[in-house]
């Protein structure tokens, strides 16, 4: 299985701009130096990585909980991707995952154990395992 995304860029780094597109057509958005480093409207590679990581982690958590006999009613996850300067280069210096779950019949300890497992083993986490990651997992409701 192979998934595609593409980037188009025009101009130099600081004044240029580009478009990022998903092969599925589900997303097309602009990006630039200003969207990446100065908070201007638009997207950036780190934001897209965060979306991919949040989605992958949440699917892995749902799979683990379901396999343990506790399919979630809902899971909501954010991934805060931090870009910082390390030496002379910019790097992703950390990713903070925050997840909230409504999972009937599961205890807090099991929820946190499943969340830690998903953080460690989801496909995106494994691909970027050299990046420090934190996890704040909260079980909102059990029934």
N, C-alpha and C positions, 0 to 999 in steps of 0.2 A: 504494500500500500504506500502510495506517495501523495503528499499534499503539496500544493504550490501556493506561493504568494509572490508578488512582484513589487519592484520599486522603480520609479522613474525620477530622475533628478535633472534640473537645469540650473546652470550657473555655478558660482563658486560656493564655498562652504557657508560663509556668513550671510550673503545676500541672496543666495539661490533658494530654490524650493523644489519640492517634489510631491509625488503621489504614491501612496502605498495601496495595494489592491490584493484582496484575497482571491485565489483562483475560483472559489465558489461564487464570487460576485456578492457575497454577503456584506462586504465592507470595501469602500474606496474612500480614502481620506488624504488630506494634505499634511505634509510635514516639512519642517525647516529647522534651521539652527535655532530660531526663536521659539519654536514649539518644543524643542528638545531641551534647551538650556535657559530659556527666559520666561517660560510659562505662557507664551502666546497661544491663542486658540488653534486647535489642530491636534494631531496625535504625534507620537514618537515611538521609536522601537521599544523603549523600556515599558511604555504603557501597554503596548501590544503583547510584550512578553508577560507582563503582569496578568493580562486577561487570559492568556494561554495557560499560565500557571494556576490561576484561580479556577479555571474550568477543569483542568486536568486533575488537580487536587480534589475538587468537589466530586467529580465522577468516581475517583478512586475511593473516597470516603464513603460514598453511597454504595459502592460495590462491596466494600469491607463490612459495613453495617448490615447490608442485606444478606451477605453470606453468613454472618453471625446470627441471622434470624431477626434482625431489627431494621427492616427497610425504613428509611427516613420519610417523614411527611414533608420536610423541607430542610434544605441546607443553603446558607448564604455565606459566601466567602469573598474577601477582598485580598488582594496581593499588592502591597506597597513596595515598589521596586526603587531602591535608592541608587542613584548615580553619583559617584564621587571621584575626586582626583586621587589617584594612587601614584605617587612619584610624578612622572611627567605625563601620564596618560589617564584618561577617564576610564572607569570600570564600574560595573555593577558591584556595589560593595555589600549589599544585603537585600534580602527579601523578607518582609514581615507578612505572614499569612494570618488572617483573622477569620474564624469561621463560627457561625452560630447555627445550631441545629434544633429542630423539633423532631424527636425520634421516640415514638411510643415504645415503652417497655425496656429501654436501655438505661443503665446507670451511668452516672457521671464518669466513673473510672473507666468503664468500657468505652464510652464515647471518646474520652481523651486518648486512650490507647489506640483506638481505631484511627483517630485523627493524626497521631504521631506516625503511625504506620503509613498512612496515605502521604504525609509530608515526605517521608523518607523514600517511598517506593513508587509514587506516581511517575509517569513517563517523563514529564517535564522536570520534576525534581531530580531524577537520575541524570538527565541531560545536562543540568547546570549544578551538579552536586558540589562543585568547588566554590559556590556562592554561599556565604553564611545565611541561614534561614531561621526565623523564629516562628512560633505558632502560638496563637491565643485561641483556644477552642472552648466554647461555652455551650453547654446543653441548656436550651431555654425551657423545654417542656418535655416531660415524660408522661405517659399515660398508662 
